[in-house]
Structures are given as structure tokens and as C-alpha cells.
Amino acid sequence: MQLHVRRLPPDASVSVDAPARLHLGFLDPNASLGRAFGSLGLVIEGGGTRIEARLAERDSIEGAASEAERERIAICLARLHAAYDPAPVAIEVIRTPRAHTGLGSGTQLALAVGSAFTRLLDHAATSAELAALLGRGARSGIGVLGFETGGLLVDGGPSRGLREGVPPLLARQPFPESWRVLLVSDNAREGLHGDAERRGLAALAPFPQALAAHLCHLVLMQILPGAAEGDIAAFARGLTQLQQTIGEYFAPVQGGVFASPDVERALRAVAAQRPAGIGQSSWGPTGFAIVASEYDAACALATARAATRGMPHIECTVVAGRNRGADVRRAALCAQRRVDAA
């Protein structure tokens, strides 16, 4: 049997910076034309995940923010070992966003671990392959596709159930460089996840086909063209209407159009003063207002903070969109080349 001998220096490591994403809404939760969900999403700067992986004598996980995060990483490593390589790897978590806040932290972390593992041990694997192995991206492909490309994205939803792989990318529009995103999050809440999310989805009434058609029309004829032409007014109208429609549908499960009334208060105050596409990412509690410039973002930030004065659980920040995917870097490349050439 031919053995694969790896020539890696002892200090070789791989770092992965995986971007956060905003899930801007489903297009057809009821699969009225045969495909379920379909998603609109945006990759953003800030609030992402950074990990480092290195060769080790035994698997180890350092820097995890919680026991649940540690368990998720351990499950990823077990699946990666079974599929690719038994070689032990040490994972160090440098930063992650708070879980279940609408920023896609679970998918980011899984893909970051998978990408670091396969790059470190010289195995070829696509993001879609890693997502399937690690149980991510079945309902929405925005996190997986955003990990690869960044930008403003539309996926087509799964065609048959939730185990058929990552939904296909239908459109990618670069996010205007000058636009900014105000994030407003309620640190006293978590979005629905796990069994609670599955029960919530199962409890909802069928989504009307006419509303699904309307949402698709908004995406195709207002939101994407608005981003392509830098027309914040058209973009904001379309996105806010889409979010209001889908938020009303999910309201019986999450308690309102927004999961957090305080986040809603801040964002509606912003939209009352300037063109802004407002809404909630996934199940929240993070909400957003997309505006046309840094100046508008500074004004929106001041408005949101004024609207939530005396609410220490509300956090407001401004970020840019991100038109590239994850950064995966391998350290000690020069040392590796010297070893390989020896």
C-alpha cells in the first residue's frame, strides 16, 4: 500500500477568517413551485469568525466561547477525521460572534474548521462538500455561498427536501462600496434554533403563492437592480417591503415582525429619517438598516442610540458589505518549500 508522507514543518498552521452574513429573507417558505425557501443574503465585514489550526499530538480545542461551541467543533473534527484523515489537529478559536443572533455563526464556524483542516492536511474539498459533511447549508445556501464569494446573494432553495446539498447560487451582485449597514442587536435575546426552530416552522400556515411571487418580483425588479445601479431608494423600498412581508408571516412564532421590540424601535426611527432598507436577519435578534453612505450611517447610528437610550442590552454598530469570501491562509510556507526541496 502506498503511503502519503506529509512534509510539513512542526510550526505549520492555517488561519481562516470567515465573514458574517445577514439573511435578508426567504422567497417561498411553502415551496409553492416545488422549491422550498430560496434566500436573499448579504455578506458583511466585522462580526466574523477567526480560527487557527495546527498539527498536534492529539486533537485539542482552545479559546471556545462556550461548551456548546466546543462540542460543535469536536463534532466537526470527528466527521473530518472519518472522511479525510486521522491526523490530530489543534483548533484555536480567536473570535466568533455570539451564537443564534442572525449572523450565521454556526455555518461560519463549521466551514472555518473544515477549510482549515483540509488545507492543513493537504486534502481537496469544496465548501459545498464540507457543508454537506458537517450538516450546514441545507435550508439556506447564503452562509456557504457567502463563505466562497461574498456580496449580495440569491440562492434557489433546495429542490427536494433538506438533504440534497447546498442550494444553487442564482445571482451574485457586488454590494456598493459606499453603502453601509447599521446593525442593531438585542444582547438579552437569542433567535430560534434547533428543535424550537423546527417546531416553529412546522406550526406556520402555508405561505400564499401570490406572496411568494411578490417577494420574487421585489428581489428581481427592485432589490438587485437597486444594488446594481447604486439606487438606495429603490433598494430600500424593495428590501423593507420584503422584510415586512416575511416578518408578518413569521410573527406568530417570533412574537412580532421583529423578534425584539427594542430593535424594531431603533430601526423604524432610522427609516423615518432617511432612505434605509430595514429588517431582521434570520430569526434575529440582530436587525439591520442599509443606508447610502458613511455619513448616513453615522446619522443612523446616532438615531438608533437615541431611540434605545437607557437600554444597555441593545448594541449598535456600523459595518460595510463584503464582496469577497473567507480568507484562508497557510503559515510557514517558506519553511515548507525548503523541506519539500530537501
C-alpha positions as CSV (number, residue, x, y, z in Angstrom):
1,M,0.0,0.0,0.0
2,Q,1.4,3.4,-1.0
3,L,1.8,5.8,1.9
4,H,1.2,9.5,1.7
5,V,4.0,11.2,3.6
6,R,3.3,14.8,4.5
7,R,6.3,17.1,4.7
8,L,5.0,19.9,6.9
9,P,7.2,21.8,9.3
10,P,6.3,21.5,13.0
11,D,5.1,25.1,13.2
12,A,2.8,24.8,10.1
13,S,-0.6,26.3,10.7
14,V,-3.7,27.5,8.8
15,S,-5.8,30.5,9.7
16,V,-9.3,31.1,8.5
17,D,-11.2,34.4,8.6
18,A,-14.8,33.6,7.8
19,P,-17.2,36.5,7.2
20,A,-20.6,37.1,8.9
21,R,-23.7,37.2,6.8
22,L,-27.1,38.7,7.1
23,H,-30.0,36.5,6.0
24,L,-32.3,39.1,4.3
25,G,-35.4,36.8,3.8
26,F,-36.9,33.7,2.3
27,L,-38.7,33.9,-1.0
28,D,-41.0,31.0,-0.8
29,P,-41.2,29.1,2.5
30,N,-44.0,26.9,1.3
31,A,-42.4,25.6,-1.9
32,S,-45.4,26.6,-4.0
33,L,-43.5,25.9,-7.2
34,G,-41.6,22.9,-5.9
35,R,-38.5,24.6,-4.4
36,A,-38.6,25.4,-0.7
37,F,-37.4,28.7,0.8
38,G,-34.9,30.4,-1.6
39,S,-32.9,33.1,0.2
40,L,-31.6,36.6,-0.2
41,G,-28.5,37.4,1.8
42,L,-25.6,39.8,2.3
43,V,-22.0,39.1,3.4
44,I,-20.6,41.8,5.8
45,E,-17.4,42.9,7.3
46,G,-17.0,42.7,11.0
47,G,-18.5,40.2,13.4
48,G,-17.0,37.2,11.6
49,T,-15.2,34.1,12.8
50,R,-11.4,33.6,13.0
51,I,-9.7,30.3,13.9
52,E,-6.3,28.8,13.6
53,A,-5.4,25.1,13.1
54,R,-2.1,23.4,13.6
55,L,-0.7,19.9,13.7
56,A,-0.7,18.4,17.2
57,E,0.0,15.2,19.1
58,R,-3.7,15.0,19.9
59,D,-6.9,16.8,19.0
60,S,-7.5,19.9,21.1
61,I,-9.8,22.9,21.1
62,E,-8.7,26.2,22.6
63,G,-10.5,29.5,23.0
64,A,-14.0,28.3,22.6
65,A,-16.5,30.8,23.9
66,S,-18.8,28.1,25.4
67,E,-19.1,24.4,26.0
68,A,-21.7,24.2,23.2
69,E,-19.2,25.8,20.8
70,R,-16.6,23.3,21.9
71,E,-19.0,20.4,21.3
72,R,-19.8,21.7,17.8
73,I,-16.1,21.9,16.9
74,A,-15.5,18.4,18.3
75,I,-18.3,17.0,16.2
76,C,-16.8,18.7,13.1
77,L,-13.4,17.2,13.8
78,A,-14.8,13.7,14.3
79,R,-16.6,13.9,10.9
80,L,-13.5,15.3,9.2
81,H,-11.3,12.6,10.6
82,A,-13.7,9.9,9.4
83,A,-13.9,11.4,5.9
84,Y,-10.4,12.6,5.3
85,D,-7.6,12.0,7.7
86,P,-7.0,10.7,11.3
87,A,-4.0,13.1,11.9
88,P,-4.6,15.1,15.1
89,V,-5.2,18.8,14.8
90,A,-5.4,21.6,17.4
91,I,-8.0,24.2,16.8
92,E,-7.8,27.7,18.4
93,V,-10.8,29.9,18.3
94,I,-9.7,33.5,18.1
95,R,-13.1,35.1,17.8
96,T,-16.7,34.2,16.9
97,P,-19.9,36.2,17.0
98,R,-22.5,35.3,19.7
99,A,-24.4,32.3,18.6
100,H,-28.0,32.4,17.4
101,T,-28.1,36.1,16.7
102,G,-28.7,36.0,12.9
103,L,-25.1,36.3,11.8
104,G,-24.6,32.8,10.6
105,S,-22.1,31.8,13.3
106,G,-22.8,28.0,13.1
107,T,-22.0,27.8,9.4
108,Q,-19.0,30.1,9.6
109,L,-17.5,28.0,12.4
110,A,-18.1,24.7,10.7
111,L,-16.7,25.8,7.3
112,A,-13.8,27.6,9.0
113,V,-12.9,24.3,10.9
114,G,-13.4,22.2,7.7
115,S,-11.3,24.5,5.5
116,A,-8.5,24.8,8.0
117,F,-8.4,21.0,8.5
118,T,-8.4,20.1,4.8
119,R,-5.9,22.9,3.9
120,L,-3.5,21.9,6.7
121,L,-3.6,18.2,5.8
122,D,-3.5,18.7,2.0
123,H,-6.9,17.4,1.1
124,A,-9.1,18.9,-1.6
125,A,-12.6,19.8,-0.6
126,T,-15.1,22.4,-1.8
127,S,-17.2,24.5,0.6
128,A,-20.3,22.6,-0.6
129,E,-18.7,19.3,0.2
130,L,-17.6,20.4,3.6
131,A,-21.1,21.9,4.3
132,A,-22.7,18.6,3.4
133,L,-20.3,16.6,5.6
134,L,-20.7,19.0,8.5
135,G,-24.5,19.4,8.3
136,R,-24.7,23.0,7.2
137,G,-26.5,24.9,4.3
138,A,-29.4,22.5,3.7
139,R,-32.2,25.1,4.1
140,S,-30.4,28.3,3.0
141,G,-27.2,28.4,1.0
142,I,-26.3,32.0,1.8
143,G,-23.8,31.2,4.5
144,V,-22.0,28.6,2.4
145,L,-22.1,30.7,-0.8
146,G,-21.1,33.8,1.1
147,F,-18.1,31.9,2.5
148,E,-16.9,31.4,-1.0
149,T,-17.7,34.7,-2.8
150,G,-19.1,37.4,-0.5
151,G,-21.5,40.0,-2.0
152,L,-25.3,40.3,-2.2
153,L,-26.6,36.7,-3.0
154,V,-29.7,34.9,-4.0
155,D,-30.0,31.1,-3.8
156,G,-32.6,28.9,-5.3
157,G,-33.5,26.8,-2.2
158,P,-33.4,23.0,-2.0
159,S,-35.2,21.2,-4.8
160,R,-36.1,18.0,-2.8
161,G,-36.1,18.1,1.0
162,L,-33.2,19.3,3.1
163,R,-30.5,16.7,2.4
164,E,-29.8,17.3,-1.2
165,G,-26.8,19.6,-0.8
166,V,-26.3,23.3,-0.8
167,P,-29.0,25.3,-2.8
168,P,-27.7,26.7,-6.0
169,L,-26.4,30.3,-6.4
170,L,-28.8,32.2,-8.7
171,A,-27.4,35.7,-8.5
172,R,-24.5,37.5,-7.1
173,Q,-24.5,41.3,-7.1
174,P,-21.5,43.2,-5.8
175,F,-22.6,45.3,-2.8
176,P,-22.0,49.1,-3.4
177,E,-18.7,50.1,-1.8
178,S,-20.1,53.3,-0.4
179,W,-23.2,51.8,1.2
180,R,-23.1,50.9,4.9
181,V,-25.0,48.6,7.3
182,L,-26.2,49.6,10.7
183,L,-26.5,46.5,12.9
184,V,-28.8,46.7,16.0
185,S,-28.8,43.6,18.3
186,D,-30.6,42.7,21.5
187,N,-28.0,41.0,23.7
188,A,-30.7,39.8,26.0
189,R,-32.2,37.5,23.4
190,E,-31.4,34.6,21.1
191,G,-33.0,33.7,17.8
192,L,-34.9,30.5,17.4
193,H,-32.7,27.5,16.8
194,G,-32.6,23.7,16.9
195,D,-35.8,22.0,17.9
196,A,-37.6,25.2,18.7
197,E,-36.9,26.5,15.1
198,R,-38.2,23.2,13.6
199,R,-41.4,23.3,15.7
200,G,-41.9,27.0,14.8
201,L,-41.6,26.4,11.1
202,A,-43.9,23.4,11.3
203,A,-46.6,25.5,13.1
204,L,-46.8,28.2,10.4
205,A,-49.7,28.4,8.0
206,P,-48.9,27.7,4.3
207,F,-47.3,30.7,2.6
208,P,-49.5,32.1,-0.2
209,Q,-48.2,31.6,-3.7
210,A,-49.2,35.1,-4.6
211,L,-47.0,36.5,-1.8
212,A,-44.1,34.3,-2.9
213,A,-44.4,35.7,-6.4
214,H,-44.5,39.2,-5.0
215,L,-41.3,38.6,-3.0
216,C,-39.5,37.2,-6.0
217,H,-40.7,40.2,-8.0
218,L,-39.2,42.6,-5.4
219,V,-35.9,40.8,-5.5
220,L,-35.6,40.7,-9.3
221,M,-37.0,44.1,-10.1
222,Q,-36.2,46.3,-7.1
223,I,-33.6,44.9,-4.8
224,L,-31.0,43.6,-7.2
225,P,-31.4,46.4,-9.7
226,G,-31.1,48.9,-6.9
227,A,-27.8,47.4,-5.8
228,A,-26.5,47.2,-9.4
229,E,-27.3,50.9,-10.0
230,G,-26.5,52.2,-6.6
231,D,-30.1,53.3,-6.2
232,I,-30.6,53.2,-2.4
233,A,-34.2,54.4,-2.6
234,A,-35.3,51.5,-4.8
235,F,-33.2,49.0,-2.9
236,A,-34.5,50.2,0.4
237,R,-38.2,50.1,-0.7
238,G,-37.9,46.6,-2.0
239,L,-36.0,45.2,0.9
240,T,-38.1,46.8,3.6
241,Q,-41.3,45.5,1.9
242,L,-39.8,42.0,1.6
243,Q,-38.8,42.1,5.2
244,Q,-42.2,43.4,6.4
245,T,-44.0,40.6,4.4
246,I,-41.8,37.8,5.6
247,G,-41.8,39.2,9.1
248,E,-45.6,39.2,9.3
249,Y,-45.6,35.6,8.2
250,F,-43.1,34.6,11.0
251,A,-44.7,36.9,13.6
252,P,-46.9,34.2,15.2
253,V,-43.7,32.2,16.0
254,Q,-41.2,35.0,16.9
255,G,-43.7,37.4,18.6
256,G,-43.9,40.1,16.0
257,V,-42.4,41.3,12.7
258,F,-39.1,41.7,14.7
259,A,-38.1,39.3,17.5
260,S,-37.0,42.2,19.6
261,P,-39.4,45.2,20.1
262,D,-36.4,47.4,21.1
263,V,-34.5,46.6,17.9
264,E,-37.6,47.4,15.9
265,R,-38.0,50.7,17.7
266,A,-34.4,51.7,16.7
267,L,-34.7,50.7,13.1
268,R,-38.1,52.3,12.5
269,A,-36.7,55.5,13.9
270,V,-33.9,55.3,11.4
271,A,-36.2,54.6,8.5
272,A,-38.4,57.6,9.4
273,Q,-35.5,60.0,8.8
274,R,-33.7,58.7,5.7
275,P,-33.9,56.1,2.9
276,A,-32.9,52.8,4.6
277,G,-33.7,49.1,3.9
278,I,-34.6,47.8,7.4
279,G,-35.3,44.3,8.7
280,Q,-34.1,41.4,10.7
281,S,-31.5,38.8,9.9
282,S,-32.9,35.3,10.1
283,W,-34.6,34.8,13.5
284,G,-32.8,37.8,14.9
285,P,-32.3,39.3,17.3
286,T,-29.9,41.3,15.1
287,G,-31.7,43.8,12.9
288,F,-30.2,46.0,10.2
289,A,-30.6,49.3,8.3
290,I,-28.8,49.6,5.0
291,V,-28.0,53.2,4.0
292,A,-26.2,55.0,1.2
293,S,-23.1,56.4,2.8
294,E,-20.8,56.7,5.8
295,Y,-22.5,60.0,6.7
296,D,-25.9,58.4,6.6
297,A,-24.6,55.5,8.7
298,A,-23.3,57.9,11.3
299,C,-26.6,59.7,11.4
300,A,-28.5,56.4,11.6
301,L,-26.2,55.2,14.4
302,A,-27.0,58.3,16.4
303,T,-30.7,57.9,15.8
304,A,-30.7,54.3,16.8
305,R,-28.8,55.0,20.0
306,A,-31.1,57.9,20.9
307,A,-34.1,55.6,20.4
308,T,-32.7,53.0,22.7
309,R,-31.1,55.3,25.3
310,G,-31.3,53.6,28.7
311,M,-31.3,50.1,27.1
312,P,-27.9,48.6,27.8
313,H,-28.8,45.3,26.2
314,I,-29.1,47.0,22.8
315,E,-25.8,47.2,20.8
316,C,-25.5,49.3,17.7
317,T,-22.6,49.2,15.2
318,V,-21.8,50.1,11.6
319,V,-20.2,47.8,9.1
320,A,-19.5,47.7,5.4
321,G,-20.6,45.0,2.9
322,R,-18.0,42.5,1.9
323,N,-17.5,41.5,-1.7
324,R,-15.1,38.6,-1.1
325,G,-15.4,35.4,0.8
326,A,-13.3,33.8,3.6
327,D,-9.6,34.4,3.8
328,V,-7.7,31.0,4.3
329,R,-4.0,31.4,4.8
330,R,-1.3,28.9,5.4
331,A,1.7,29.9,7.6
332,A,5.3,28.6,7.4
333,L,5.1,28.3,3.5
334,C,8.7,29.2,3.1
335,A,9.7,26.6,5.6
336,Q,7.5,24.1,3.8
337,R,9.1,24.8,0.5
338,R,12.6,24.3,2.0
339,V,11.5,21.0,3.4
340,D,10.0,19.9,0.1
341,A,13.1,20.9,-1.8
342,A,15.4,19.0,0.5
